Amino acid sequence: MTVDIAGADVVILAVLVLGLGHWINQRIGILSRANIPIPVTGGLICSVAVLIFTAFTDIEVAFDMRLRDLLLLVFFSTIGLGAKLRSLAAGGKSLAILLVLAVVFLVIQDTTGVLLATVFGAHPGYGLFAGSISFAGGHGTAIAWGEVAAESGLEGAGTIGIAFATFGLIAGGIIGGPIAGRLIKKGNLKPRSSNPEAPQASPDVSRPNDDRVLLPDILTTIMMLAICVSLGEVVNRVLFSQGVLLPGFLTAMVVGIVNTNVRDALKRPIQMAVVDTTGDIALNLFLAISLMSMDLSSLATAAGPILIALFVQMLVITVFAVFIVYRFLGRDYDAAVISGGFVGLGLGATPVAIANMNAITSRYGPSTKAMLVVPLVGAFFIDIVNSIVIKFFLAMPFMQH
């Protein structure tokens, strides 16, 4: 027997999961001190509860993922709407540095995965699934390359990739916040509002100087987000017909970037407070649905080798974030927040990176630079770079065995 949770029921359960995560984080000090994102806490508890319920009742619980997929598009659309050209120019140096570091890390991550596969006596191709295909790439990349691997004779690679991506999603949300928090406390770091690289918000003179959220602002934001999602899908279809494969969230974000800068040029800026709030809601609901719907029973079948590889990759990214990312980006508060986001990016996905940084900034203070460069690297560049790195490894002689 299967129980389907869909539509409004998914929203209700996701909100309850977020409320549970918030309640637990407030009452278990180590979770709040470690800056564990609320969706991670609540989502893991829910998935464990579903696992126990299934084990004792033989009733399977199936979640409708269509709303989650839409929330991902909405979230990246808000990222695009917040990407002003003046902000991109202001974060240019840090953006370039983080992109270079991301390329270096992808190579290290895949090298680690290939070495682990060799140690376990498996084909080196499986190592890429224990590397950037699943961790930095996430579920979408794991599924796509899993089909390619199956055609090449690597049986079960797609399933293994999904398992790695799922465990990576959890790990990125668990260790990213503590790493950033440790760096902040150790260096006694504080937000710097006068940071010359941080883009400064310009006042919107077209509206009263108060904190009220007006109905026209809300309706405009809903319209702009709908345009980003809809037009992004159209662009994706056109590109697909030309043989160019891009994730849907990427085209939605690009439409958002074009949208907001055209409106700025026409002196019709979007009210960013509404956009930011909408993005936070979409992000938290997306993560809650993703984590509460995990099928932990299927992951348990290959838990041994997967957990060993996961712990090794967690160690690798921790060392890289603390000793490379943090140092190269200036050893300041922004660098610490970016390091926490980078961990979520390298092990899980861009939403995990944003959740890590939100957990840090809500406690210690804002980091405009981090909230600018990490989403851009994670959403816009890393998929393209990751594809190049994967193909580079596939062309190596040892992959031809």
Summary of the structure (lengths in Angstrom):
residues: 401
radius of gyration: 20.8
end to end distance: 44.2
largest distance: 67.5
contacts: 1425
relative contact order: 0.18
helix: 76%
strand: 2%
